[in-house]
Amino acid sequence: MVQHLRASGVAVRPATTHGVGRDPMTVLREAERIARQDPDGFDTVWLLIDVDDHAHLAECLRAATDKSFNAVVSHPCF
């Protein structure tokens, strides 16, 4: 996306959640962990979550909003 938009000054740091499940709350916790490591290094945090039948999707979206994180839910799932 950064290359496509030719966005200079943008750094993307992927969150690795392999081995800990696919629950959206896991993605949120990993984003929090990365953001805490460099509190001054992020203007914004985005979560990209698959729309699969997750029991905690709504809870994750509310929690992301409470933390001022942005969230995008893909549909159809990828």
KANOR-V623947 format. One record per residue. N is the residue number from 1. OMEGA is omega in degrees with one decimal (999 if undefined). Layout:
n = [N/N]
omega = [OMEGA/OMEGA]
This chain:
n = [1/2/3/4/5/6/7/8/9/10/11/12/13/14/15/16/17/18/19/20/21/22/23/24/25/26/27/28/29/30/31/32/33/34/35/36/37/38/39/40/41/42/43/44/45/46/47/48/49/50/51/52/53/54/55/56/57/58/59/60/61/62/63/64/65/66/67/68/69/70/71/72/73/74/75/76/77/78]
omega = [179.7/179.6/-178.4/-178.7/-176.7/-176.5/177.8/179.4/-179.9/176.0/179.0/177.8/-178.9/175.4/-179.5/-178.4/-178.8/178.1/180.0/177.9/-175.8/-179.9/179.9/178.9/175.8/177.2/179.1/-179.9/178.1/176.8/177.0/-179.0/-179.7/-179.8/178.8/-179.0/-177.4/-172.3/179.6/-173.1/-175.9/171.3/-179.3/177.0/179.6/172.1/173.4/-172.8/176.3/-174.1/-179.9/-176.7/-178.7/179.4/-173.8/-176.9/-178.9/178.2/179.3/-179.2/176.4/-179.2/177.7/178.4/178.7/-178.8/-177.4/172.4/174.6/179.7/175.7/178.0/-179.3/176.2/3.0/-176.4/-179.2/999]
